[in-house]
């Protein structure tokens, strides 16, 4: 009798935990779906509403360096900046898969960085965190499981899928803002200068998803252009030969602007060694417009 009572208590506890998991997870998902600001709002926008002609992908260097309003005014093409702090090809490919279901842009600009190829297997979770809420999407599920196979068991939990940066999620739900084009300007001038070096080893899985991104975009008739935006200290070899060969294989234009004349060592145009300030972003985007024209032969 005591054993039966114990088993019933255990089953009841499991049921309570399971219900709580689903309820709390659903609440977090609701906040994400109705976010009024922050990264959750941006990814929800591109997943369900985005209709811009030009999309910018990449890490924080994309987010801070490409000004959609200048691209729109210069080319007459609407633009949205999908750049995200610290993200790489896994996140960008996943985000592309989500928006691909409802929208086909004319042009994709990808600001390529070392994050998109370097071997760093212990850091994949932070790239996948904001994709887990979309785990039911077949392409997202495949990406997550190929990158982190053990996620198959963790993602059974609705709470686990949706608990990424809960405080930011709550703040984004409470704080309401108007439409943002995704560009985040940085203000001020560089004060501390440091050298940057990159590893040359290329992660085969990142290479695979970079190639998938290119092939699928071209299959959809999208012009894909890769760029490496300026660094304060000039050329850092951000694009290894194997990646350059990949671009050549698919006839993809790549503009290496790391050591761009008039930018390198110009303190008035940089906020940090890696990031342009608002003035630098404006001036750089004007150059980008010219490179887009060149790629489009207009």
N, C-alpha and C positions, 0 to 999 in steps of 0.2 A: 504493500500500500504506500509506504514511504517512497519507494522507487518510482511508482506511478506518479505520485505527487511531484516528485523532483523533475521528472520528464515533462510533465505538464507546465511546470514553472519555466523550464528551459525553453520549451516551445513558445510559451507566451512572451518570454523576454525576446526571443528571436523575432516574433511577429511584431512586437512593439518597435524594435530597432528597424525592421524592414519598412514599416509604415512611416516611422519618423524620417528615415532616409529618403523615401519617396516624396513626402510632404515638404521637407526642407529643401530638397533638390528642386522640386517643382517651384517653390517660392523663389529660389535663386535664379532659376531659368526665366521666371516671369519678370524679375527685375532686369535681367539681361535683355529680354525681348522688348522691354519698355524703357530702356536706358535713355536718359535725357542728355548725357554728356559722357566724355571719356572714351576709352578704347572699345568698350562694349558697344557703345552707340555707333562707332565707326564700323566695326565689323558687322553689326546687324544691318547697317545701311548698305554696305557692299554686298551682303548676302541676299538681301531682299528688295532693295530699291535702286541701287546704282544703275545709271544709264549714261554715264559720261563717255565721250569719244576717246579720251586719253586717260590711261591709268598708270600711276607711278607705284612701283613696288620696291621694297628694300628695307634696310634697317633705319636707324635714326638719321643716317646720312641722307637717306631718301626723304624722310619726313621733314628735315630742316633745310634741305638744299633746293627743292623743286617747287616753284611757286605756280600753282594752277591758274591764278588770275592772269599772269603774264603769258602763259601758254595759250590761254583762251583769247586774250586780246590780240596776240600776235598771229595766231593761226586760225582763229575763228572756230576752234574746236573746244568743247567743254572738257574739263579735266578734274580728276579727283586723285588726291595723294593717299595711297594705301600704306605708306611707310610706317614702320613701327619700331620703337626703341629695342635694340638688341636682338632683333629677329633675323632668321636666316631662311634658306631655301625651303626648309620643311614647313615653316609657318606660311611663307609666301605662296608656296604651291597649294597648301591647304586652303588658304583664303581665296586663291584663284579658282579652285574647284567649286567652292561655295557660290561664288558670283557667276561662274560659268554657266550654271543651270538656268539663269534667267537673262543674261546679258552678254553680248559680244562686242567689246570695244574695237575701235579701229587701230589703236596703237597701244602697246605696253612698253613703258620705259622701266628698265630694271637697273637700279643702282647697285652694282655688284661689289661685294666686299669680302674680306677674308672669312667672315662668318658663313659665307655660302659654300666654302669648300674645305675649311680646316678640319683636321681630325681632332675631335673633342667628344668622345662617346659618353662622357659622364655628365653632359650638360643638355641632353636632349629634352628632358622634362620641361624646362622653361620655354622651349620652342613649341611644345605641344599643348601647354596648359589651356590656352585660349581656343584651341580646336576641340578639346574634349566635349564641350557642350553640344557639338555637332557630330558626335560619334556615330549616330545612326545613319549619317550620310555614307554610302559605300566607299567613296574615294577617301574620305577622312578616316574611316575605320581601317582601310588598307594601309594608309600612311602611318597611322599611329601604331598599328600592330607590327608593321615591318620595322619601324624605328625602335619600339619598345614592346616586345612580344608579351611581357607580363601584364601589360595594360588590359589585356583581354579579361583578366579576373577583376582588376580594380574598377573597370568601367561598368561592371554590373551595378555598382552603386551610383545612383542618381546624384547623391550628395557629392561624391568624389568627382564626377564629371563637371559639376557646376560650382565647385568651391574655390576656383582660382581667384586669388586677390579679393576676398569677400569685402573688405573695407572699401576698396576702390569701386567694387560693383554697387555697394549700397550708396556710396557718394554719387556715382554716376546716375543712379536711379532717382535720388532726391534732387540733385542739381540739374536744372533745366537750362539748356543753351540753344541758341539758334543754329542754323545749318553751318557746318564747318566743311571746308574743302579738303581737310586732312593735313594741310600744311601748318607746321608749328614754328613760328619764327623765334630766333634767339637774338638777344640784344646785348650790347657791350662788346668790348674788344679783348683779344687774347692777352693773358697776363703770364701764364706759366707755359713754357714750351718743353715738350718732351719728345724723344725719338720714338718711332714706331717701327716694329719689325714684324714680319709675318712668316709663318711656317710654310714650307713649300709642299708638304704632303697633302694629298687630296683624298678626302673621304669618299670611297666608292659609292656609298648610299646617297650622299649629297650630290655627287656627280650624276647618279641615276635620275634623281628627281629634277635636277637642273635640265637634263636632256628631255625628260618627260614634259616639263613646262614648255620648252621650246617647240617640241614636236606637236604638242596639242594646240598651242597657240597658232602655229603655222597651219595646222589642219583646219582651224576655225577661220582662217583667212586674216589673221591679225598680224600687223607689222610689229615685230618685237625688236627693240633696240636696247642694247646693254651699254652702260656707262659706268665709269669710275670717277666720281666727283673729286674736287681738289682736297689735298691735305696741305697743312701749313708748311710742312717740311719737305714737300715735293714728292717725287716718285718713290714708292715703297714696294713696287712689284706686287701689287694686289692681285694680279691675274696670272697664275702659273701657265706655262706653255701648254699643258694638257687641256686647260680650259680654253685657251686661245684656239687650239685645234678644234675643239668642240664647236666654237662659234663659226670657224671656217667651214666645218663639215656641213652646217645647216645654213651657210651664207647669211649669218646674223651680223649686223653692224655692231661694232664695239668701239666706243670712243673713250680712250684713256685720257682723262682730264686731271689726273692726280697732280701733275706738275704743270698746271696751266699758266701760261705767261700772264703776268699781271696779278696773279693770285698768290702764288707761292711766296712766303715771307712777307706778305702784305698784312700787317697787323690790323688794319682798318676793316678787313673783310672777314676776319675769323673771330669766333667766340672761344673756341678751343682748338687744339692741334688737329682734331678730327672733324670739327664742325664749323661751317661758315656762319656768320651772323646774318641778320636780316639784309643788310646792305650787300653782303657777299652773295647771299642766295638770289637776290634780285638780279645782280650782275651776271651771276653764273647761269640763271635760267634763260637770260637773253641769249647766251651762247648756246645753250641747249636747244633753243628754238631754231637757231641756224643749223644745228646738227640734225634736227628732225627734218627740216626742209631738205637737207642734203640726202638723207635716207629715203625721203619720199620723192626726190627728184623734182622739187617744186621751187 
